[in-house]
Amino acid sequence: MKRRNFLKLSALSAGAFSIPFIYGCNNKTFNKAVTEPYFLSHIFDAKTMKATGDAYIKQSGEDSKNKLAGLLEDPAVNETTDAKAVHDVYDKKTRKDFNNLKTVVVNGWVLSVTEARQCALYSLTQQS
């Protein structure tokens, strides 16, 4: 094999093998409680939560865990924050969304954008 061909194939192989690792490094970690809209968890069962999340994904185009985790990210919440504190943070965000008219209608429900994104993230985490 000629040296030039060998170098080209080596570079292509290195690139092809590194793509999965690059994708893996971009996965955002998030607290599981973020996927549980506190108020909705009292009135939605798991099936309804997932269906609402799926519907929001279809209408919004926000269809990846990383994107949703990034949009829901809050500096007061990390992977180890207890669930009550997480629910408090996102309850305040939900109230702020309603006050600022940041709402969306999903499956006949008027939800804050935060709640809809939480449902979508819940839906995506249930698929894996």
C-alpha positions in Angstrom: 0.0 0.0 0.0 1.3 3.5 -0.8 2.2 5.7 2.1 -0.3 8.4 1.0 -3.2 5.9 0.9 -2.2 4.5 4.3 -2.1 8.0 5.9 -5.5 8.9 4.4 -7.1 5.7 5.6 -5.5 6.1 9.0 -6.9 9.6 9.4 -10.4 8.5 8.3 -10.4 5.6 10.6 -9.3 7.7 13.6 -12.2 10.2 12.8 -14.7 7.4 12.4 -13.8 5.8 15.7 -13.9 9.1 17.6 -17.4 10.2 16.5 -19.2 8.0 19.1 -17.0 9.3 21.9 -17.6 12.9 20.9 -21.3 12.3 21.1 -21.0 10.6 24.4 -19.1 13.5 25.9 -21.9 15.9 25.0 -24.6 14.1 27.0 -25.9 16.4 29.7 -26.4 15.0 33.1 -29.5 16.2 35.1 -31.3 15.5 38.3 -34.0 12.9 37.7 -36.5 15.1 39.7 -36.4 17.6 36.8 -38.4 15.1 34.7 -41.2 15.3 37.2 -43.4 18.4 37.0 -44.5 18.7 40.6 -48.1 19.9 40.1 -48.7 17.7 37.0 -47.4 14.6 38.9 -50.5 14.9 41.1 -53.0 14.8 38.3 -51.1 12.9 35.5 -50.3 9.2 35.6 -47.2 8.0 33.9 -49.0 7.2 30.6 -50.5 10.7 30.4 -47.2 12.4 31.3 -45.4 10.4 28.5 -48.2 11.2 26.0 -48.1 14.9 26.8 -44.3 14.8 26.5 -44.5 13.0 23.1 -47.0 15.5 21.9 -44.9 18.5 23.0 -41.9 17.0 21.2 -43.8 16.7 18.0 -45.1 20.2 18.1 -42.0 22.0 19.3 -39.2 20.1 17.6 -37.3 19.9 20.9 -36.5 16.3 20.5 -33.3 15.5 22.3 -32.5 14.9 26.0 -29.5 17.2 25.7 -31.5 20.1 24.2 -34.2 19.8 26.8 -31.8 19.4 29.7 -30.0 22.5 28.5 -33.2 24.5 28.2 -34.3 23.4 31.6 -30.9 23.9 33.2 -30.9 26.0 36.4 -27.8 27.0 38.4 -29.6 26.1 41.7 -30.0 22.5 40.6 -27.4 19.8 40.1 -27.4 16.0 40.0 -27.3 15.7 43.8 -29.9 18.4 44.7 -32.7 16.8 46.7 -36.1 16.3 45.0 -38.0 18.9 47.2 -35.5 21.6 46.3 -35.7 20.7 42.6 -39.5 20.8 42.7 -39.4 24.2 44.4 -37.1 25.7 41.8 -39.2 24.4 38.9 -42.5 25.3 40.6 -41.2 28.9 40.7 -40.2 28.7 37.0 -43.7 27.4 36.2 -45.4 30.2 38.0 -43.1 32.7 36.3 -44.0 31.2 32.9 -47.7 31.6 33.6 -47.2 35.2 34.8 -45.2 36.0 31.6 -47.7 34.1 29.4 -45.1 31.6 28.3 -47.7 28.8 27.9 -48.4 26.1 25.3 -51.5 24.0 24.6 -50.6 20.3 24.6 -53.2 17.6 24.3 -55.8 20.1 25.4 -53.9 21.1 28.5 -52.6 24.7 29.0 -49.1 24.1 30.3 -46.2 26.4 31.1 -43.3 25.9 28.7 -41.3 24.6 31.7 -43.9 21.9 32.5 -44.2 20.9 28.8 -40.4 20.6 28.6 -40.3 18.5 31.8 -42.9 16.2 30.3 -40.9 15.9 27.1 -37.7 15.1 29.0 -39.7 12.5 31.1 -40.9 11.0 27.8 -37.4 10.8 26.4 -36.0 9.2 29.5 -38.7 6.5 29.5 -37.7 5.4 26.0 -34.2 4.4 27.0 
